[in-house]
Amino acid sequence: MNLTQRAKKVFTPALDWETDLAIKSTQGCHLEDYQGKKYLDFTSGVAVCTIGYNHPKVVAAAKAQLDLMLHHGTVFLTESVVRAGEKLQEIAPKGIAKFFFSNSGAEAVEGAMKLARFSTKRQGIIAFRGAFHGRTYGAMTLTTSKAKYRTAYMPLVPGVYHARYPNPYRDGAAATELALTELRDLLKREIAPEGVAAIFVEPVQGEGGYIVPPADFLKALRELCDEHGILLVFDEVQSGMGRTAKWWACDHFKLSPDILCAAKAIASGFPLSAVGAREDLMDRWEANMHGTTFGGNPVSCAAAVATIETIQSEKLLEKGARLGERMMRRLKEMQARYPAIGDVRGLGTMMALEFIDPKKPQAKLPSRDIQTSVRTQCLRDGLVLLPCGTHGNIIRLLPPLITPDEEADRGLDILEKAVKSP
C-alpha cells in the first residue's frame, strides 16, 4: 500500500491534497519523492516557504530554540517571542505598531474581526466577492472565492456584507469605478457607514484569482475609511512577507492599513500568524478579551526571526523583484503566442496565468480543462504548480525567492511545452 492509499485510510476526504505526490524531502526550490525523482517547485508550499524549503538559517534557529524551550503558553515570556515582535515592528507598514500572535491565517483574520468590532463598537464588516480569508466561521463568512466553502455551513456570522472587487482583465478601464459604485450603493442601501467597523481586503486577491487591483481602488478605500471612521484591514496572509518583492503588497501602493493580517511565510513553515494594528487600537483591547494557547510558540518565533533576518541579509526582496521581472517577461511572451492564455498578471513573485477558450478569445470564457491539462503535464515533467480562481481556470506561480535564474527558466520551459499542447 503506497503513502496515498495509507493516507486515505486515516484522513477525511475533506483534507484534499492538490497532487498525488509523496515527498520524502525538500530543499530550496526542489522536492524529492521516495523513488528519488526530483521536482521543481513553483508553489512554495502555498506561499509559505518564500525563502525556500529548509533554509539552513531557519533550521539552525529552530534547532537552537528546541534545546531551550518547546512551549510557553501565556504563562511566561521568552526571548524569541519578544524578538519576533520587534522584527515585525521593523518591517510592518507604517503605523502598525503592536501585534497578537496566533497559529494560522484564519486565526489572524478572526482576531482582526474581533479587534475591529471591539475597538469601534460597530458591528458591520465589508469584504469583497472572490475573497479568501480562511475556513473558520468568521473568516469563512468573509470568504466568497467558492460557494462550496460556505454553502453547507449556513447560517454564517451576521453583519457581513460583500462588494465587488475590481478585475482589470474582465472590467478593463472601468474596473475601479464599477467596484466603487457598487460599494457606495451598498453603504446607501444595506448598511450605513457609521455602522461599519471595518473593510477587509486582500491587496492582491489570492485564492480568488491573483487579481491585482488598480492602485486608485485601494487609495479610494483608504480615503473612504478615513472619511467615515471605518478601519481598513489588509489581509496579507498570502501576499505578505516578501512574496510580491516588497515586505507587503500594500507597499506597492504606498498605503498602510489600520489592521494587518499576516501568516504563511512569516515563519517559513512553522505555524505562526499575527494580527498587527495601530497602537491606539491594540491598547483598547482589554486583558483576556482575546487569547491563545499555542500562538507565538517559541520555536515558530525563532524561525520567524531567522526568516526576516535572512530576507534582509540576503537581499531577497531585491532578488525577488529581479526574478519576478524575468519570469513575467517570459510569461508575457507566452501570452502573445498562445491564445489560450487570456491574461498574465502579478506583483513580484506572486504571478498567475488565466486560461480561456482559445476559440473565442474575445468572450474570455474560463477554461478549467486547459488549466488542469497544463498543470497535469507540468507535474509529469517535474514542475509543481497550483490552481486558483472561482472558475478553476488559473495557474498561480509562487517560486521561492531563492530560485536561481536557470531553474526559473527551466520551469517556464516545462510550462510552455505544456501550454503548447494542452
N, C-alpha and C positions, 0 to 999 in steps of 0.2 A: 504494500500500500504506500503510495507516494505522499508527500507532505500535504498536497492539496486535498487528497482524499481523507487524510487523517484530520485535517482542519475542519472539513465538512461534518465530521462526526462529533466535534466538540464545540463548534461555534454556530450561533444563529445565522441564517442566511441574510439577516439584516446587516451583518457586517460583511460588506461586499468589497472584495479586492478588485482593483482595476485590471490586473493581469493574472495569469496563472503561474507567474514566475515564482520559484522558490530560491531565495537568495541566501548564500552562505556568508558572504562578507561584502563590505562596501569600503571604498577608499576614494577620496577626491570626487571625481565625476564618473566613477566606474562602479559597476556592480558585478559580482561573480556568483554564478549559481553552483549547485552541488556537483555538477558534472564538469566544472571548470570553465564553462563558457562565460566570456566577459561581455558586458553590455555598457554602452554609453548612456548616461542618464541625463535627460533634459527635464526632470521633474523636481529635483532637489527634495524628494520626499514630500511632495505637495508644498513647496516653498518653505521648507523647514531648514534644510542643510544648505543655506545660501553660501556659506564659506567652504562648502564641500563636506562630504561624509567623513567622519572620523578625523577631523583636523587635529594634528598632533598636539597643538597648544590647548585645545579644548579637552582632549583625552587626558593630558597631563594635569590640567587644573581639576578635573573631576576626580581623578585618582588621588590626588593630594588631599582633596576635601573628604573623600571616602575614609581616609585614615584618621580624620579628625572627628567627623560627625555626619551621621546619615539624616537626622531629623531633629527639628527643634519645636515644631508646632508654633504656638504663640505663647509658650511658657517662658522663653528667654531669647535674647538676641545672639547673633554670632556675626563675625566679620564679613563673611562672603555675602550675607543678605544685605547688610547696610551698604557694602561696596557696590553691589549690583544696582541699588537705588541711586547711588551717587553717579555711577556711569550712565544710567538712563537720563539723569538730570543734564549731563554734559551734551547729550545728543538729541534731546527732546525738542520738538517745535517750540518756538518762543512762547513763553507764558506757562508751559506745562511744567509744574514745579514739584508736585508730590505724587506718590504712587501707592497703589494697593496691589500686591502680588496674589495671583491665583494660578490655576494649572492649565487652562485651555482658553482658546479664543472665545468660545461660547460663554465661559465664566466671566471673562473680561467684559463682554457685552452686557451680561446680566448685571454686573456691578455698575457699569455705566448707566444703565436704565435706573437702577435704584438710586444712584447718586443724583442723577438729573431730577428725578421726581422729589427726592428728599430735599435737595437744596433750593429748588424753585417753588416747592409746594404746589406745583401744577401736575396734571395727570397725563395730558396728551403727548403722544410721541409720533413723529412722522418719519417714515422710511421710504424707500424707493422700490418700484417694481423691478424685478430682476436681481434684487439684492440677496446676498447670502451673509447672514450674521451668526449662524450656529444652529444647533439642534435641541438645545434646552428650551423650555417653554417660552420664556421671554424672547430669546434670540430667534427662535423658530417663528414667533409671531411677526418679527420684523422681516423675516426671510420670505421672498417670493420668487426665487430663481426657478423653482419647480414646484408644481402643485402637489406632487407625491410626498414632499417633505412635510406637508401641512394637513392634507385632507382628512386623514384618519384620526387626527388628534383634536378635532374641534370639541368644545369651544376653546379658542385661544385667549391670550391675555387681552383684556379690554383696553380701550383708549389708544389703540394703534391705528394709524392711517397710512396709506401709501400713495405716493405721487409718481409722476413719470420721470424716468432717468433719461437724460439726453443721449441719443445714439447717432453720432455724426455720420456713420456709414449708411444708416437707414433713413435718417431725417435730414441729412445734408446741412446746409447753412441755417436752416430753421430749427435745428435741434435744441438750442438753448431757449429760444422764445417759446417753443411748444411746451417744453418742460416747465418753464417758469409760469406760463399762462395757466397751466393745469394746477400748479402749486398755489398760485394766488386764488384760483377758483375754489380749491379745497378749503383755504382759510376763510373764504366767504360763506361757503355752503355747509361745510361739515364740522369744523371746529375753529373758533376764533383764535387769533394769535395769542391772546392773553391766557388761553387755556393750554398752550403747548409748552411742555417742559423742554423738549429737545428735538432736533432734527438729526437723525443718524444717516450718515452717507459714507460710502466707500469712495475715496478719491480716485481710485481706479476700480471699477466694478469687477469682482473676481469671478466666482462661480457663474455669474450671470452672463459672462462672455468676454472678459478682459476688455471692457469698454473704457476708453479714456475720454472723459467729458471735456467739452470746451472750457478753457480757463475762465471765461466770463460767467459760466454757470456757477462754479464754486465761489467765485467772487460775489455774485449776486446772493448766494445762500448766506455768505458771511454778513453781507450788508442787511439782509432781511432779518437774520437772527439778532444782530446788534440793535436794529430798529425796534424790535418787539420784546427784547429781553429773553429770547429763546437761546438755549445752549446748543452750540454746534458740536456734534460728536463725529470725529473721523475714525472710522473702523479701518485701521491699518494692519489688521491681523495678517493678511496675505501680502499687502503691498509695502509693508514697513521693513525696517532693519536692513536697508541696503538693496532690496530686491529691484528697485527702479533706478539704481545707481546714485541715489541720494538716500539719506537715512530714512526719509519718509516721502511718500508720493506727494504729500501736500507741500513739500519743499519746492517741487517743480512749479507750483502755482503761487509761491511766496505767501502762503496763508497758514494761519495757526488755528487749531480748534480750541474749544473750551475744555473738552474731554477727549482723550486719546485712548484707543484700544489697541494693544499690541500683544502678539503671541508668536506662534510658529517659529520664525528664525531667531527669536530672541536668545535661545539657549542651545541652538544647533542640534536639537533632537531631544533634549531633556524637557520634561513638562514644566513650562513656566509661561505665565501671561501677566499682563499688567494693565490696570486702569491708571492713566495719568490725567491730572487735571490742574487747573489753576489753583494756586494756594488758597485763595478765599473760598473756593468751592470745597476743597478737601477738608478745610478746617471747620466747615459747618457739619461735617459727618461726625456725629457723636460716637463715643466709645460703644462698641458692640452693636452698632446699627448695621454692621456688615462683618463677616468673619470668614475664617478658613482654617482647616487643619493642615493640609499639605501645601498650600500656596506659599511660595517663597522658600521651597526646600533648599537647604544649604548647598547640596551638590548641583542642583539646577542653577542656583545663583552663581556659583563658582564658574560653571560653564558659560553663563551669560556674560560675566566679566571678561572671560577669555575670548568670547566671540566678539564683543565690542572692541577689545584691545587689538585683536587680530585684524579686524576690518580697518582700524586706524593705522596700525604699524605696517601692514602690508599694502596699504593704499588701495583697498579692494573696491571702494566706490569709484575711483578713477578707472581701475581696470574694468569694472562692470560697465562703465559708460562706454569704453572703447569696444568691449565685447558686444554690447547691445547694438552699437552703431554698425559694427562689422556684420553682424547677423541680420540686422534689419535691411541693410543694403542688398544682401543676397536674397532675402525673402521678397523684397520689392521686385527684384529681377524675376523671380519665380512667378510672382503675381502677373507680371506683364506677359509671361509666356503661356500661362495655363489659366484658361477662363473659369476653371472650377474654383480657383482661389478668388473669392469675391472681395476680400479685404485682408490687409495686413496692418496690424496696429500694435501699439505698446509703448512703454516707457522703460528705458534701461534694459534689463534682462527679464522683464515681465512682458512677454510678447505672445501674439496669437495670430492664427490663420483662420479665417471664416470661409467654409466651403459652401458653394451654392450649385444649383443645377446649371452645368455649363451650356446646356441647350437653350436656356432662357436667362442669360446673364442680366438683362435689364430688369427682370422680375425679382432678382435676388432671392430666389426660393431656397431655403435652407436645405442642405443635403447631408443628413446624418449618415447615409450609406457611404458616401465618399470619405467622410471623416473616419468612419470605422475601418474601411478598407485600407486607407493610407496608414493609419495607426497600427493596424494588424501587420501590414507588410514591413513597416519600420521595426516592429518588435522582432519579427523573424530575422531581420538583417542586423539586429543588435542595437537598436535605438529605442529607448523607453520614453514614451510621451503620454500626456494626459488629455482627456477631452474636457470641455466645459460648454456652457451656454444652455439656455432654456430649450432649444431645439436639438441639442447634442451634435451640432454641426461645426464645432470649433475645436481646434487643437491649440493647447497652450504650450508655450516653450519657456521653461524655467531652468536654464542651465546654471549650475553653481558659478559664482563669480570667479572662481579659480580655474575655470575651464580654459585650457590652452587653445590658442587660435587654430592649431591644426586639428584638434578634436572638435571644435565648433564647426570647422569646415567639413570634416568627415561626417558629422551628424547631419549637416544640411545636404550633403551629397546623398546620404541614405534617404532623407526626406524627399528630395527632388525626384529620385528614382521612383519612389512610391507614388508621388503625385502624378508623374508622367504616365503611369499605368495602374490607376486605381482599380 
